[in-house]
Amino acid sequence: MKKLVALLLAVLMLSMSALALAEAPEGYPEVVPGIDFGGKTVKIYTWYSMDRSANPTDEEADLYAYQDWLQEVYNVKVEYEVPYDWAGSITYLTDFVTAETKDLVIFTMPMDFIGPAMKNNMIIAWNDLIDLTAEKWNQGTLEFMTTGGKTLGVYSGGSEPRECVFFNKQQLIDANIDPDYIYDLQANGEWTWDKMLEIFAQVQKDIDGDGVIDIWASTGSGDDMAMGAIASNGASFYKLVDGKLEVNINTEEFIEAIEYAKTIRDNYFRRAQTDAEGNTENWDYYKQGFVQGQGVFRFGQTWEGYNGNEAMNADGFEWGCVAFPTGPKVEPGAYKNIVNDNITCIPNVYDAETNKMLAVLYDQWSNPTPGYEDDTEGWIGNKYNYTDDRAVDETYAMLRSAEYTVRDYYVFTGDKNATVCPDLLWPIDSDTAAALVESVLPVFQARADDFNNK
């Protein structure tokens, strides 16, 4: 009798599984048999809000319907939570893996803080859990997250470019330069280090002839300017060889990039000013300064161009955006940008079965909205609201493409503001590039050794 009941239950379960597979709406993925969370909640931790829109677009409404279907077929409730800020993810993950209570959680972390998680075995490999060759997965980031043959984090979609060069359109016109000329230089592969310095010399002005520059060629973040120079010359702080970090700052292309950044800083870059009473402008002086015309070009990050809270996005201020120009060690037109993607990872606290279930759930949860897979412009969002079409269609679109992206492994050693900035970028004016690099080599090597020894 017990055997008969067991057999009938098995048949019923198979029938229900087949029914679920058969009832999957068109375009939805196949239901993976054996995945049942028993009504439990899976939390996806992020450092930014992922709340559902109260007034969804058609695509958002279809995405929500797809997510609801996934929750139903896998008998699970998925919730987004924001338990940490941008800099707090690694501390939260560390506390989580050492705590006794283990909720079902998937972490999304900034790339800047993923190194300690990898080094200290706090996250698991995805290789044997899902198909990592699927088109949606960002292969550059997967490669970046692979060490010792283990891919320890995933990211879907196009990359998020960072360093760029904004420009004030009206000030270019005042200097008899058509703003479209800057875009044309980029499009034609003629936007180079030398060309940017040539234009800087043309737009920088001492209007009243008192020996004090009134309109500087550039302003912005000195860190972003230096990072842009490094990437644009094919250089990097570190490289990964056979799963091991190797210091890469003592190369000709890196030293050349630092010297170029110093040239801009010494000749064409408006720095924070100090008044007669000794009061120095705040670190973000350049944000309003750019709008006020203190610098024609501004070094920054692409997200600032579509963040409505940024001063440059005030009504009536017109600006454009191009990639950092190419250095002499790369082919003209081969613009390179350090991208920074949000890494999704599973904490190393569950058994193999739970890891599999979480990976499968996230794999399908992260799919493009069914029916919108061919929507190649979904990434644009609100970007047209703040700048011109060429910044979006040419610069942003280009920089998120794989051939224009690079990832710098300095993040394996820690956040930029705790490592490469205080070590090398903030004291950039203290010595020649070669001498500065030589002085910090032991520090960079020690960090590489620490990661490699794990």
C-alpha positions as CSV (number, residue, x, y, z in Angstrom):
1,M,0.0,0.0,0.0
2,K,2.8,2.4,1.0
3,K,4.6,1.6,-2.3
4,L,1.4,2.4,-4.2
5,V,0.9,5.7,-2.5
6,A,4.5,6.6,-3.1
7,L,4.1,5.7,-6.8
8,L,0.9,7.7,-7.1
9,L,2.6,10.7,-5.5
10,A,5.6,10.5,-7.9
11,V,3.3,10.3,-10.9
12,L,1.3,13.3,-9.5
13,M,4.5,15.3,-9.0
14,L,5.7,14.5,-12.5
15,S,2.3,15.5,-13.9
16,M,2.4,18.8,-12.0
17,S,5.9,19.5,-13.3
18,A,4.8,18.7,-16.9
19,L,1.8,21.0,-16.4
20,A,3.9,23.8,-15.2
21,L,6.2,23.4,-18.2
22,A,3.3,23.3,-20.6
23,E,1.6,26.3,-19.1
24,A,4.7,28.6,-19.3
25,P,3.7,31.6,-21.3
26,E,5.3,32.1,-24.7
27,G,8.8,33.4,-24.4
28,Y,9.2,32.4,-20.8
29,P,12.0,30.0,-19.8
30,E,11.5,26.4,-19.1
31,V,10.8,25.6,-15.5
32,V,13.8,23.7,-14.0
33,P,12.5,20.6,-12.3
34,G,13.2,20.1,-8.6
35,I,13.4,23.8,-7.7
36,D,11.0,24.4,-4.9
37,F,11.7,26.9,-2.1
38,G,8.7,25.8,0.0
39,G,7.3,29.3,0.2
40,K,10.4,30.8,1.7
41,T,11.7,34.3,1.0
42,V,14.8,35.0,-1.0
43,K,16.2,38.5,-0.5
44,I,18.3,40.2,-3.1
45,Y,20.5,42.7,-1.3
46,T,21.6,45.8,-3.2
47,W,22.9,49.3,-2.4
48,Y,20.4,51.1,-4.6
49,S,16.6,50.9,-4.7
50,M,14.9,48.3,-6.9
51,D,11.3,49.0,-5.8
52,R,8.6,48.4,-8.3
53,S,7.3,51.5,-10.0
54,A,3.9,52.8,-8.9
55,N,3.2,53.8,-12.6
56,P,5.0,51.1,-14.6
57,T,5.6,51.4,-18.3
58,D,4.4,48.5,-20.5
59,E,7.8,46.9,-20.3
60,E,8.0,47.2,-16.5
61,A,4.5,45.8,-16.2
62,D,5.5,42.8,-18.3
63,L,8.7,42.4,-16.2
64,Y,6.7,42.4,-13.0
65,A,4.3,39.8,-14.4
66,Y,7.3,37.6,-15.4
67,Q,8.8,37.9,-11.9
68,D,5.4,37.0,-10.3
69,W,5.3,33.9,-12.5
70,L,8.8,32.9,-11.4
71,Q,7.8,33.3,-7.7
72,E,4.7,31.1,-8.3
73,V,6.4,28.2,-10.2
74,Y,9.3,28.0,-7.8
75,N,7.1,28.6,-4.7
76,V,9.2,31.5,-3.5
77,K,8.9,35.1,-2.5
78,V,11.6,37.4,-3.8
79,E,12.3,40.7,-2.1
80,Y,14.8,43.5,-2.8
81,E,16.4,45.1,0.3
82,V,18.9,47.9,0.7
83,P,20.7,47.0,3.9
84,Y,23.9,48.8,3.1
85,D,25.2,51.8,1.2
86,W,27.8,51.7,-1.6
87,A,30.7,51.3,0.7
88,G,29.0,49.0,3.2
89,S,28.5,45.9,1.2
90,I,31.7,44.1,2.1
91,T,31.2,44.7,5.8
92,Y,27.6,43.4,5.6
93,L,28.7,40.3,3.7
94,T,31.5,39.6,6.2
95,D,29.0,39.9,9.1
96,F,26.5,37.7,7.2
97,V,28.8,34.8,6.6
98,T,30.0,34.7,10.2
99,A,26.5,35.0,11.7
100,E,24.6,31.9,13.0
101,T,21.2,32.7,11.3
102,K,21.3,32.3,7.6
103,D,18.4,33.8,5.6
104,L,18.3,33.0,1.9
105,V,20.2,36.0,0.4
106,I,21.8,36.9,-2.9
107,F,24.2,39.9,-2.7
108,T,24.8,42.6,-5.3
109,M,28.0,44.5,-4.6
110,P,30.0,47.3,-6.2
111,M,33.0,45.9,-8.1
112,D,35.2,48.1,-5.9
113,F,34.7,45.9,-2.8
114,I,34.6,42.4,-4.4
115,G,38.3,41.7,-3.8
116,P,38.1,40.8,0.0
117,A,35.1,38.6,-0.7
118,M,37.1,36.6,-3.3
119,K,40.2,36.5,-1.3
120,N,38.6,35.3,1.9
121,N,36.4,32.6,0.3
122,M,33.1,34.4,1.2
123,I,31.4,33.7,-2.1
124,I,30.8,30.6,-4.2
125,A,31.6,29.7,-7.8
126,W,28.7,29.7,-10.4
127,N,30.4,27.5,-13.0
128,D,28.6,24.2,-12.4
129,L,25.3,25.8,-11.4
130,I,24.1,27.6,-14.5
131,D,25.0,28.2,-18.1
132,L,27.5,31.1,-18.1
133,T,27.8,31.2,-21.8
134,A,24.3,32.6,-22.3
135,E,24.3,35.8,-24.3
136,K,22.9,37.9,-21.4
137,W,26.0,37.4,-19.2
138,N,28.6,40.1,-19.5
139,Q,31.6,38.0,-20.5
140,G,34.2,40.6,-19.7
141,T,33.0,40.8,-16.2
142,L,32.7,37.0,-15.9
143,E,36.4,36.8,-17.0
144,F,37.3,39.5,-14.5
145,M,35.5,37.5,-11.7
146,T,37.3,34.2,-12.6
147,T,40.3,33.2,-10.7
148,G,41.7,29.7,-10.4
149,G,39.0,28.5,-12.9
150,K,36.2,29.6,-10.6
151,T,33.8,32.4,-11.6
152,L,32.8,33.9,-8.3
153,G,30.2,36.5,-9.5
154,V,28.0,37.4,-12.4
155,Y,26.7,40.5,-14.2
156,S,24.1,40.6,-17.0
157,G,23.8,43.3,-19.7
158,G,26.1,45.9,-21.1
159,S,28.8,47.5,-18.9
160,E,28.6,50.8,-17.1
161,P,31.3,53.1,-18.4
162,R,32.8,55.5,-16.0
163,E,35.5,58.1,-16.9
164,C,34.5,60.6,-19.7
165,V,35.0,64.2,-20.7
166,F,32.1,66.6,-20.6
167,F,32.2,70.0,-22.5
168,N,30.4,73.3,-22.2
169,K,28.8,73.9,-25.6
170,Q,28.4,77.7,-25.3
171,Q,32.0,78.2,-24.2
172,L,33.2,76.2,-27.2
173,I,31.0,78.4,-29.5
174,D,32.5,81.5,-27.8
175,A,36.0,80.1,-28.7
176,N,34.8,79.7,-32.4
177,I,34.7,75.9,-32.1
178,D,31.5,74.1,-33.2
179,P,30.6,71.6,-30.4
180,D,29.9,69.0,-33.1
181,Y,33.5,69.2,-34.0
182,I,34.4,67.4,-30.8
183,Y,32.0,64.6,-31.6
184,D,33.3,64.4,-35.1
185,L,36.9,64.1,-33.9
186,Q,35.7,61.1,-31.7
187,A,33.7,59.6,-34.6
188,N,36.7,59.9,-37.0
189,G,39.2,58.4,-34.6
190,E,41.0,61.8,-34.4
191,W,40.2,62.5,-30.7
192,T,43.7,62.0,-29.2
193,W,45.8,63.2,-26.3
194,D,47.5,65.8,-28.5
195,K,44.3,67.0,-30.1
196,M,42.7,67.6,-26.7
197,L,45.8,69.6,-25.6
198,E,45.6,71.6,-28.8
199,I,42.0,72.5,-28.1
200,F,42.7,73.2,-24.5
201,A,45.3,75.8,-25.6
202,Q,42.7,77.4,-27.8
203,V,39.9,77.7,-25.2
204,Q,41.9,78.7,-22.1
205,K,41.7,82.5,-21.6
206,D,43.1,85.4,-19.6
207,I,40.3,87.8,-20.6
208,D,41.4,91.0,-18.9
209,G,45.2,90.5,-19.4
210,D,46.1,90.6,-15.8
211,G,48.1,87.3,-15.9
212,V,45.4,85.4,-14.1
213,I,43.4,82.8,-16.1
214,D,39.7,83.5,-16.1
215,I,38.5,80.6,-18.2
216,W,40.4,77.4,-17.7
217,A,40.5,74.7,-20.3
218,S,39.4,72.0,-17.9
219,T,38.1,71.3,-14.4
220,G,36.5,68.3,-12.7
221,S,37.8,65.3,-10.8
222,G,41.6,64.9,-10.9
223,D,41.2,61.2,-10.0
224,D,38.9,60.6,-13.0
225,M,41.2,62.5,-15.3
226,A,44.2,60.3,-14.2
227,M,42.1,57.1,-14.4
228,G,41.0,58.1,-17.9
229,A,44.6,58.7,-19.0
230,I,45.7,55.4,-17.7
231,A,43.0,53.4,-19.4
232,S,43.2,55.4,-22.7
233,N,46.9,54.5,-23.1
234,G,46.4,50.7,-22.6
235,A,47.8,50.9,-19.1
236,S,46.5,49.5,-15.8
237,F,47.5,49.3,-12.1
238,Y,47.5,45.5,-12.0
239,K,46.9,42.6,-14.4
240,L,45.8,39.0,-13.7
241,V,48.1,36.2,-14.9
242,D,47.1,32.6,-14.3
243,G,44.8,33.8,-11.4
244,K,47.6,35.8,-9.8
245,L,47.8,39.6,-9.5
246,E,50.8,41.2,-11.0
247,V,51.8,44.9,-10.5
248,N,51.6,46.8,-13.8
249,I,52.5,50.4,-12.9
250,N,56.1,50.2,-13.8
251,T,55.4,50.1,-17.5
252,E,56.1,52.7,-20.2
253,E,52.4,53.2,-21.0
254,F,51.5,53.7,-17.3
255,I,54.2,56.2,-16.6
256,E,53.4,58.0,-19.8
257,A,49.7,58.3,-18.7
258,I,50.7,59.8,-15.3
259,E,53.0,62.3,-17.1
260,Y,50.1,63.3,-19.4
261,A,47.8,63.8,-16.4
262,K,50.5,66.0,-14.8
263,T,50.8,68.1,-18.0
264,I,47.0,68.8,-17.8
265,R,47.2,69.6,-14.1
266,D,50.2,71.9,-14.5
267,N,48.9,73.8,-17.5
268,Y,45.1,73.5,-18.2
269,F,43.3,72.4,-15.0
270,R,41.5,74.6,-12.6
271,R,42.1,73.4,-9.1
272,A,40.3,74.3,-5.8
273,Q,41.1,77.9,-5.0
274,T,42.0,79.4,-1.7
275,D,40.8,83.0,-0.8
276,A,42.6,85.7,1.1
277,E,41.3,84.4,4.4
278,G,42.7,81.0,3.7
279,N,39.4,79.3,3.0
280,T,39.8,76.6,0.3
281,E,36.9,75.5,-1.9
282,N,35.2,72.2,-1.1
283,W,36.4,69.1,-3.0
284,D,33.4,69.3,-5.3
285,Y,33.9,72.9,-6.3
286,Y,34.1,71.9,-9.9
287,K,30.4,70.8,-10.1
288,Q,29.0,74.3,-9.9
289,G,32.2,75.7,-11.3
290,F,31.6,73.9,-14.6
291,V,28.1,75.4,-14.9
292,Q,29.5,78.8,-14.0
293,G,32.0,78.7,-16.9
294,Q,35.2,78.1,-14.8
295,G,36.3,75.3,-17.1
296,V,35.3,74.5,-20.7
297,F,35.9,70.8,-20.3
298,R,35.1,68.7,-17.2
299,F,36.6,65.3,-16.3
300,G,34.0,63.1,-14.7
301,Q,32.0,59.9,-14.9
302,T,29.2,59.1,-17.3
303,W,26.5,58.6,-14.6
304,E,26.8,62.3,-13.7
305,G,25.4,63.0,-17.1
306,Y,22.0,61.4,-16.3
307,N,21.7,62.1,-12.6
308,G,19.1,64.8,-12.2
309,N,20.7,65.9,-8.9
310,E,23.9,67.0,-10.6
311,A,24.4,70.8,-11.1
312,M,25.3,70.3,-14.8
313,N,21.8,69.0,-15.4
314,A,20.2,72.3,-14.5
315,D,17.7,73.7,-17.0
316,G,19.3,75.7,-19.7
317,F,22.9,74.5,-19.4
318,E,23.9,72.7,-22.6
319,W,26.8,70.2,-22.5
320,G,28.2,67.3,-24.5
321,C,30.2,64.2,-23.6
322,V,33.0,62.3,-25.3
323,A,35.3,59.5,-24.3
324,F,38.7,60.2,-22.9
325,P,41.0,60.6,-26.0
326,T,43.3,57.9,-27.1
327,G,47.0,57.9,-25.9
328,P,50.0,57.1,-28.1
329,K,50.2,53.5,-27.1
330,V,46.8,52.5,-28.6
331,E,45.4,52.7,-32.0
332,P,43.5,56.0,-32.8
333,G,39.8,55.4,-32.3
334,A,40.4,52.5,-29.9
335,Y,38.8,54.4,-27.0
336,K,39.1,52.5,-23.7
337,N,37.1,53.0,-20.5
338,I,37.4,51.4,-17.1
339,V,34.0,50.0,-16.4
340,N,32.5,49.2,-13.0
341,D,29.8,46.6,-13.0
342,N,27.7,45.5,-10.0
343,I,28.6,42.0,-9.1
344,T,26.0,39.5,-8.0
345,C,27.2,36.7,-5.7
346,I,26.0,34.0,-3.5
347,P,27.5,33.9,0.0
348,N,29.5,30.8,0.9
349,V,27.2,29.6,3.7
350,Y,24.7,27.2,2.1
351,D,24.7,23.5,1.1
352,A,25.1,22.5,-2.6
353,E,21.4,22.1,-3.2
354,T,20.6,25.5,-1.9
355,N,23.4,27.1,-3.9
356,K,21.9,25.4,-7.0
357,M,18.4,26.7,-6.3
358,L,19.6,30.2,-5.7
359,A,21.7,30.3,-8.8
360,V,18.8,28.9,-11.0
361,L,16.4,31.4,-9.5
362,Y,18.7,34.4,-10.2
363,D,19.6,33.1,-13.6
364,Q,16.0,33.3,-14.7
365,W,15.2,36.4,-12.6
366,S,17.9,38.3,-14.4
367,N,16.6,37.5,-17.9
368,P,15.6,40.3,-20.2
369,T,11.9,41.0,-20.0
370,P,10.2,38.3,-22.2
371,G,9.3,39.9,-25.5
372,Y,11.9,42.6,-25.2
373,E,15.0,40.6,-25.7
374,D,15.7,42.5,-29.0
375,D,15.2,45.9,-27.4
376,T,18.8,47.2,-27.9
377,E,17.9,50.6,-26.5
378,G,16.5,49.6,-23.1
379,W,19.6,50.9,-21.4
380,I,18.9,54.5,-22.5
381,G,16.3,55.1,-19.9
382,N,16.1,58.9,-19.1
383,K,19.4,59.8,-20.6
384,Y,17.9,61.9,-23.5
385,N,16.3,64.1,-20.8
386,Y,19.6,65.6,-19.8
387,T,21.9,65.9,-22.8
388,D,22.1,65.8,-26.6
389,D,21.5,62.8,-28.8
390,R,25.1,62.4,-29.8
391,A,26.3,61.9,-26.2
392,V,23.8,59.1,-25.8
393,D,23.9,57.6,-29.3
394,E,27.6,57.8,-29.9
395,T,29.5,58.2,-26.6
396,Y,27.5,56.3,-24.1
397,A,26.5,53.6,-26.6
398,M,30.1,53.1,-27.6
399,L,31.6,53.0,-24.1
400,R,29.3,50.3,-22.9
401,S,30.3,48.0,-25.7
402,A,32.7,45.2,-24.9
403,E,35.5,46.3,-27.3
404,Y,35.8,49.7,-25.6
405,T,35.8,48.4,-22.0
406,V,38.5,47.4,-19.6
407,R,38.5,46.3,-16.0
408,D,41.4,47.2,-13.7
409,Y,42.2,44.6,-11.1
410,Y,43.2,47.2,-8.5
411,V,39.7,46.6,-7.0
412,F,41.0,43.2,-5.9
413,T,43.2,45.1,-3.4
414,G,40.5,47.5,-2.2
415,D,38.5,50.5,-3.0
416,K,40.1,53.2,-5.1
417,N,39.8,55.8,-2.4
418,A,41.7,53.5,0.0
419,T,44.4,52.3,-2.3
420,V,45.4,53.8,-5.6
421,C,44.2,57.3,-4.8
422,P,46.2,57.9,-1.6
423,D,49.1,55.8,-2.9
424,L,49.6,57.4,-6.3
425,L,46.9,59.7,-7.6
426,W,46.6,62.2,-4.8
427,P,50.3,62.8,-4.5
428,I,50.6,63.0,-8.3
429,D,52.2,66.5,-8.1
430,S,54.9,65.4,-5.6
431,D,57.4,64.1,-8.1
432,T,58.0,62.9,-11.7
433,A,55.8,60.1,-12.8
434,A,58.7,57.6,-12.9
435,A,60.0,58.6,-9.4
436,L,56.5,58.4,-8.0
437,V,55.9,55.0,-9.4
438,E,59.2,53.7,-8.1
439,S,58.4,55.0,-4.6
440,V,55.1,53.1,-4.4
441,L,56.1,49.9,-6.1
442,P,56.6,48.1,-2.7
443,V,53.2,49.1,-1.5
444,F,51.5,47.8,-4.7
445,Q,53.5,44.6,-4.6
446,A,52.6,43.9,-1.0
447,R,48.9,44.2,-1.8
448,A,49.3,41.9,-4.8
449,D,51.1,39.4,-2.6
450,D,48.4,39.6,0.0
451,F,45.7,38.8,-2.5
452,N,47.7,36.0,-4.1
453,N,48.4,34.3,-0.9
454,K,44.7,34.4,0.1
